[in-house]
Amino acid sequence: MPKKVDHDARRAEIARAVLAVVVRDGAGAATVRAVAEQAGCSTGVLAHYFADKGEMLGFAVGELKASFTRRLRGIREITDPTVDPRRRLRAVLLQLLPLDDERYDELIAWFALLTLARRQPDPAASVAAGNRDLEVLVSALLRDLGAAHPEDVAVELLCLVDGLALRHVFDPDRLTRTELVRRLDARLGALAPGPHR
């Protein structure tokens, strides 16, 4: 009797292998051969699940976004609409900062895959969709907060978080995890509410 394979689980396992290779060795090292070796399978198995490297990388970006979304859904402070919108907004933005090893690795993988996404349509589309989803979420929280120009402020906050995260990667002694939180809190504290509705 043939062995039953859970194809969705196998694709997710391959995506985790992509991310492991990217975090350990960089985006350029995420070859089909290296990913197959990390996943403990042959390149033929990868070819069964993904038509090419671009599709494989695009799927890995999607899995990274799905992991982030699952984490957000597991945080009551974010999902409970009775929680103050400023606390909900802060909780979302904190999830984008590398405040623990898991988020640090996700950040490294995300930024590394961004470099590949510029040249390959599958990951590029996935990255662009993820960025838009975050802008919509942050804009909605800002709207709940009564902030003026929530769409513009959402882009500014996400750029701030991206910049803080990237600077932390290159200068973690100067821009510590505690300092990341302090700077985010300072910016959130300066948010002015918009006109009353």
C-alpha positions in Angstrom: 0.0 0.0 0.0 1.5 3.4 -1.0 2.5 5.7 1.8 -0.1 8.5 2.3 1.5 12.0 2.2 0.0 15.2 3.5 0.9 17.5 0.7 0.1 20.7 2.6 2.3 19.7 5.5 5.1 18.7 3.1 4.9 22.1 1.4 5.0 23.8 4.8 8.0 21.7 5.7 9.8 22.8 2.6 9.0 26.4 3.3 10.5 26.1 6.8 13.6 24.6 5.1 13.8 27.6 2.8 13.6 30.0 5.7 16.2 28.0 7.7 18.6 28.2 4.8 18.0 31.9 4.3 18.5 32.7 8.0 21.6 30.6 8.2 23.3 31.3 4.9 21.5 34.2 3.2 19.0 34.5 0.4 21.4 33.7 -2.3 22.1 30.3 -0.8 18.5 29.3 -1.0 19.1 27.0 -4.0 16.8 24.1 -4.8 19.7 21.8 -3.9 20.3 23.5 -0.5 16.6 23.6 0.4 16.2 19.9 -0.5 19.2 19.0 1.7 17.8 21.1 4.6 14.3 19.5 4.1 15.9 16.0 3.9 14.5 15.2 0.5 15.6 15.1 -3.1 15.4 17.9 -5.6 12.9 15.8 -7.4 10.6 16.0 -4.4 10.8 19.8 -4.5 10.1 19.8 -8.2 6.9 17.8 -7.4 5.7 20.6 -5.2 7.1 23.7 -6.8 7.5 24.4 -10.6 10.6 26.6 -10.0 12.7 28.4 -7.4 10.5 31.5 -7.7 7.4 29.6 -6.8 9.2 27.9 -3.9 10.4 31.3 -2.5 7.0 32.9 -3.0 5.4 30.1 -1.0 8.0 30.6 1.7 7.2 34.3 1.9 3.5 33.3 2.2 4.3 30.9 5.0 6.3 33.6 6.8 3.3 35.9 6.6 0.9 33.1 7.7 3.1 32.5 10.8 3.0 36.2 11.7 -0.8 36.2 11.2 -1.2 33.2 13.4 0.9 34.8 16.1 -1.2 38.0 15.9 -4.4 36.0 16.2 -3.1 34.3 19.4 -2.6 37.6 21.2 -5.7 38.6 23.1 -4.6 42.2 23.3 -4.8 42.4 19.5 -7.9 40.4 18.8 -10.1 41.7 21.6 -12.0 44.7 20.3 -12.7 45.9 23.8 -9.0 46.5 24.4 -8.0 50.2 23.9 -7.1 50.8 20.3 -3.7 52.3 21.3 -2.8 49.1 23.1 -3.9 47.0 20.2 -1.9 49.1 17.8 1.2 48.9 20.0 0.8 45.1 20.3 0.7 44.7 16.5 3.7 46.9 16.0 5.7 45.1 18.7 5.2 41.9 16.8 7.1 43.4 13.9 10.2 44.2 16.0 12.9 41.5 16.6 12.3 41.3 20.4 13.0 37.6 20.7 14.9 35.0 18.7 11.9 33.8 16.7 11.0 37.3 15.5 14.7 38.1 14.8 15.0 35.0 12.5 11.7 36.0 10.8 13.1 39.5 10.3 16.3 38.2 8.8 14.4 35.9 6.5 11.9 38.6 5.5 14.6 41.2 4.6 16.6 38.6 2.8 13.6 37.4 0.8 12.8 41.0 -0.1 16.1 41.2 -2.0 15.1 38.2 -4.1 11.5 39.4 -4.4 12.6 42.4 -6.5 13.7 40.0 -9.3 11.1 37.2 -9.0 7.4 37.7 -9.5 6.1 35.1 -7.0 7.8 36.3 -3.9 7.4 40.0 -5.0 3.6 39.6 -5.2 3.5 37.9 -1.9 5.6 40.7 -0.2 3.5 43.4 -1.8 0.3 41.8 -0.6 1.7 41.4 2.9 2.7 45.0 3.1 -0.8 46.1 2.0 -2.4 43.8 4.5 -0.3 45.4 7.3 -1.2 48.9 6.1 -4.9 48.1 6.2 -4.7 46.6 9.7 -2.6 49.5 11.1 -4.9 52.0 9.4 -8.0 50.4 10.9 -6.5 50.6 14.4 -5.5 54.2 13.9 -9.0 55.0 12.6 -10.4 53.3 15.8 -8.0 55.5 17.8 -9.3 58.6 16.0 -6.0 59.5 14.4 -5.9 62.1 11.7 -4.9 60.7 8.3 -4.7 57.0 9.4 -3.5 55.7 6.0 -0.5 58.1 6.0 0.3 57.5 9.6 0.1 53.7 9.1 2.8 53.9 6.4 4.9 56.1 8.6 4.6 53.8 11.6 5.4 50.7 9.5 8.5 52.5 8.0 9.6 53.4 11.5 9.3 49.8 12.6 11.1 48.5 9.5 13.9 51.0 10.1 14.3 50.3 13.8 14.3 46.6 13.1 16.9 46.9 10.3 19.2 49.2 12.4 18.9 46.7 15.3 20.2 43.9 13.1 23.3 45.9 12.2 23.9 47.6 15.6 22.2 45.6 18.3 24.5 47.0 21.1 23.4 50.5 20.4 19.8 49.9 19.4 18.9 47.2 21.9 15.6 45.5 22.2 14.7 47.7 25.1 15.6 50.8 23.0 13.4 49.5 20.1 10.4 49.4 22.4 11.2 52.8 24.0 11.4 54.5 20.6 8.2 52.9 19.3 6.4 54.0 22.5 7.7 57.5 22.1 6.2 57.7 18.6 2.9 56.2 19.6 2.7 58.6 22.5 3.0 61.5 20.1 0.0 60.3 18.0 -2.5 63.1 18.0 -6.2 62.1 17.7 -8.1 63.3 14.7 -11.2 65.4 14.7 -14.1 63.9 16.6 -16.5 61.9 14.5 
